Amino acid sequence: MNLRHRLVCGRTVAWLAAEERKLEQLWLGPVFESSQTVIAAIETLPASVTHLDLDLRNALHLISEVMPLLFQKSHLTSLSVRLFGDSGAVELSKWIYLNPNLKRLDLRGNRIGSDGIRAIAKAISKCNLPLEDLNLSCNCIVDTDPIRELLTTTTSLRSLDLSFNWIGNPEVENLCVGLRENSSVHRLNFFGCQRIDHAGVGSLLRCVQESNASLHHIQVQIFGGEEANRLHSELLHLLALNRAGRSLLRSEVAAQSPLWPFVLAKSSVEPTTLYHILQQGGPHLFDLQ
């Protein structure tokens, strides 16, 4: 139910809390009748709600009260919050451990900088959340050390969105250090990071080529002319091989791997994939016994 930009008053809260309302998705804020209404809306949040989009831009003074209440709602598996600024992100990081079921966290467009991202990354790593999708797009992130460290520890994260941040070539190279040790992330988004040119794309290419066979999709805009386009084409090719099961090449028992049928299936869609896997993997891959 989308109540975004609609007045949330006492009557609305009572209506939402009614037992017969089996809501699964809910959008609230930023228009609340009073501070009490904000607190009441969180306290009485229906247990049926699994996704909450909460805009607190008009209630930032209540962040310290709302966050512990919010993360005690363990039925929330997907959470999108507008809390604007490092102070809000730091407060959120204090309480995130209370919800062991959180799988998707969307913090886009919050003007999060170095202090905020350090607190969030540390909290996610420390409490070992089963987080699968982390959206940090449209923020002010330039310090990628915390994200690099998160990439070296997480085994659950599947999608990481860093689009429209202040990330450039050195930051991409830094992230690649973490990506070389990561085997869980399949999707990575750098779209709108206009400080990335051919050097950054080259770092990603080397990372995938030499170490990471798990990344399936990387979104990045191409700046830097023909060289960047060439490197990007090579990167896309390697990502296609990853999707087809390039990780088989690292297995001593590749032919016996349950992924082998998947490789064959993908090859019917991408005929060159099987050719390259066999070429690099050697004749033993023909042994299907």
C-alpha positions in Angstrom: 0.0 0.0 0.0 1.4 3.4 -1.0 0.8 6.2 1.5 3.8 8.2 0.4 3.2 11.9 0.7 -0.2 11.3 2.2 -1.0 12.5 5.7 -0.4 9.8 8.3 -2.7 10.6 11.3 -4.0 8.7 14.2 -6.9 7.3 12.2 -4.5 6.0 9.5 -2.4 4.2 12.1 -5.5 2.6 13.6 -6.7 1.5 10.2 -3.3 0.0 9.3 -3.1 -1.9 12.6 -6.5 -3.6 12.1 -6.0 -7.3 12.2 -7.9 -7.9 9.0 -5.4 -5.7 7.0 -3.0 -8.3 5.5 -0.5 -5.8 4.0 2.8 -7.1 2.7 4.3 -3.9 1.3 3.9 -0.4 2.8 5.2 3.1 1.9 5.0 5.7 4.7 6.0 9.4 5.0 7.3 12.0 5.0 4.0 13.6 6.0 3.0 12.7 9.6 0.5 14.5 11.7 2.8 14.6 14.7 5.8 13.0 16.4 3.5 10.7 18.3 2.0 9.5 15.0 5.5 8.5 13.7 6.2 6.5 16.8 2.7 4.9 16.8 3.0 3.9 13.1 6.2 2.0 13.8 5.0 0.5 17.1 1.8 -0.9 15.6 3.2 -1.9 12.2 1.2 -5.0 11.0 3.1 -8.3 11.3 2.1 -9.1 7.8 4.3 -6.3 6.4 7.6 -7.7 5.0 8.7 -4.6 3.0 8.6 -1.1 4.5 9.6 2.1 2.7 9.9 4.8 5.4 10.6 8.4 4.6 11.6 10.3 7.8 12.8 13.5 6.2 10.3 15.5 8.3 11.0 13.6 11.5 14.8 13.5 11.7 14.7 14.5 15.3 13.1 11.2 16.1 15.7 9.0 14.4 17.2 7.8 17.8 13.7 6.8 19.0 12.5 5.2 15.7 15.5 3.0 14.8 15.3 0.6 17.8 11.5 0.3 17.3 12.0 -0.3 13.6 14.6 -3.0 13.8 12.7 -4.9 16.5 10.2 -5.7 13.7 11.8 -9.0 12.7 9.0 -9.7 10.2 10.6 -7.0 7.9 12.8 -8.7 5.4 13.1 -5.7 3.1 13.6 -2.1 4.4 14.0 1.2 2.6 14.7 4.2 4.7 15.2 7.9 4.0 17.1 9.3 7.0 19.4 11.9 5.3 23.0 12.3 6.5 25.8 10.5 8.3 24.2 10.9 11.7 21.1 9.0 10.6 23.2 6.3 9.1 25.3 6.0 12.3 22.1 5.7 14.4 20.7 3.0 12.1 23.9 1.0 12.4 23.5 0.8 16.2 20.2 -1.1 15.9 20.5 -3.1 12.7 21.5 -6.2 14.7 18.0 -6.5 16.2 16.6 -7.9 12.9 18.3 -11.2 12.0 15.9 -11.7 9.1 16.7 -8.5 7.1 17.7 -9.5 3.5 17.3 -6.2 1.6 18.5 -2.8 2.8 17.9 0.3 0.6 19.6 3.5 1.8 19.7 5.3 -1.5 19.6 9.1 -1.7 20.6 9.7 1.9 23.7 11.9 1.5 25.7 9.2 3.3 29.4 10.0 3.5 32.5 8.4 5.1 31.3 8.3 8.7 27.9 6.8 7.7 29.3 4.1 5.4 32.0 3.1 7.9 29.3 2.6 10.6 26.9 0.6 8.3 29.6 -1.7 6.8 31.0 -2.4 10.2 27.6 -3.2 11.7 26.6 -5.6 8.8 29.9 -7.5 9.2 29.8 -7.6 13.0 26.3 -9.0 13.3 26.7 -11.3 10.4 23.3 -10.3 8.8 22.0 -12.6 6.0 21.8 -9.4 3.8 21.5 -10.2 0.1 20.8 -6.8 -1.4 22.4 -3.5 -0.3 21.5 -0.3 -2.2 23.8 2.6 -1.4 23.1 4.5 -4.6 22.8 8.3 -4.9 24.9 9.1 -1.8 28.3 10.9 -1.2 30.5 7.8 -0.9 34.1 8.2 -1.8 35.8 6.2 1.0 35.5 2.5 -0.2 37.7 1.0 2.5 34.6 -0.1 4.6 32.9 -1.6 1.6 36.1 -3.4 0.6 36.3 -4.9 4.1 32.7 -5.9 3.9 33.3 -7.7 0.6 36.0 -9.8 2.3 33.7 -11.0 5.1 30.2 -11.3 3.6 29.0 -14.7 2.2 25.4 -13.7 1.7 25.5 -10.4 -0.3 24.3 -11.0 -3.9 23.7 -7.4 -5.1 25.6 -4.2 -4.3 24.4 -0.9 -5.8 27.0 2.0 -5.6 25.6 3.9 -8.6 25.7 7.7 -8.6 28.4 8.1 -5.9 31.8 9.9 -6.0 33.6 6.7 -6.8 36.5 6.9 -9.3 39.4 4.8 -10.6 41.3 4.5 -7.2 38.1 3.5 -5.4 37.3 0.8 -8.0 40.8 -0.6 -7.7 40.3 -0.6 -3.9 37.0 -2.5 -4.2 38.6 -5.0 -6.5 40.9 -6.1 -3.6 37.7 -7.2 -1.8 36.1 -8.6 -4.8 39.1 -10.9 -5.4 38.2 -12.6 -2.1 34.4 -12.5 -2.6 32.4 -15.3 -4.2 28.8 -14.3 -3.3 28.2 -11.0 -5.1 26.6 -11.5 -8.5 25.5 -7.9 -9.3 27.5 -4.7 -9.0 26.3 -1.3 -10.1 28.6 1.7 -10.8 26.3 3.5 -13.2 26.5 7.3 -12.9 30.0 7.2 -11.2 31.4 9.6 -13.8 35.0 9.6 -12.4 35.4 6.0 -13.6 37.2 5.8 -17.0 39.2 3.2 -18.9 41.6 2.7 -15.9 38.7 1.7 -13.6 37.2 -0.6 -16.2 40.6 -2.1 -16.6 40.8 -2.8 -12.9 37.4 -4.6 -13.0 38.5 -6.6 -16.1 41.7 -7.8 -14.3 39.8 -8.7 -11.2 37.2 -10.8 -13.1 39.9 -12.3 -15.4 42.3 -13.3 -12.7 40.2 -14.0 -9.6 36.5 -13.5 -9.6 34.3 -16.1 -11.4 31.2 -15.2 -9.5 30.3 -11.8 -10.7 27.5 -12.0 -13.4 26.6 -8.4 -14.0 28.5 -5.1 -13.7 26.9 -1.9 -14.7 29.3 0.9 -15.5 29.2 3.8 -17.9 31.9 4.1 -20.5 34.1 7.2 -20.4 37.5 7.4 -22.0 37.0 6.7 -25.7 38.0 3.6 -27.7 40.2 2.0 -25.1 37.4 2.1 -22.5 35.0 0.6 -25.0 37.5 -2.2 -25.8 38.1 -3.0 -22.1 34.3 -2.9 -21.5 33.7 -5.4 -24.3 36.2 -7.8 -22.8 34.7 -7.4 -19.4 31.2 -8.2 -20.7 32.5 -11.3 -22.4 34.1 -12.6 -19.2 30.9 -11.8 -17.3 29.0 -13.9 -19.8 31.4 -16.8 -19.2 30.9 -16.4 -15.5 27.1 -16.7 -16.0 27.7 -19.8 -18.0 29.8 -21.4 -15.2 33.4 -20.3 -15.6 33.9 -21.3 -12.0 34.0 -24.9 -13.3 37.5 -24.2 -14.5 38.6 -23.9 -10.9 37.2 -27.3 -10.0 39.4 -30.4 -10.0 36.2 -32.4 -10.7 34.6 -30.1 -13.2 33.1 -32.8 -15.3 31.3 -34.3 -12.3 30.0 -30.9 -11.1 26.2 -30.5 -11.0 26.8 -27.2 -12.8 27.8 -29.0 -16.0 24.3 -29.3 -17.4 23.8 -25.6 -16.7 26.9 -24.9 -18.8 25.6 -26.9 -21.6 22.2 -25.2 -21.4 23.8 -21.8 -21.5 25.9 -22.7 -24.4 22.8 -23.2 -26.6 22.1 -19.5 -26.0 25.7 -18.4 -26.2 27.5 -20.8 -28.5 30.9 -19.4 -27.9 30.7 -20.0 -24.2 31.3 -23.8 -24.3 34.1 -23.3 -26.8 36.0 -21.0 -24.5 35.4 -23.1 -21.4 36.6 -26.3 -23.1 39.6 -24.4 -24.6 40.7 -23.1 -21.2 39.6 -26.1 -19.1 41.2 -28.9 -21.2 40.0 -32.3 -22.5 39.1 -33.6 -19.1 35.9 -31.6 -19.3 34.6 -34.0 -22.0 34.6 -36.9 -19.5 31.0 -37.0 -18.4 31.3 -40.4 -16.6 
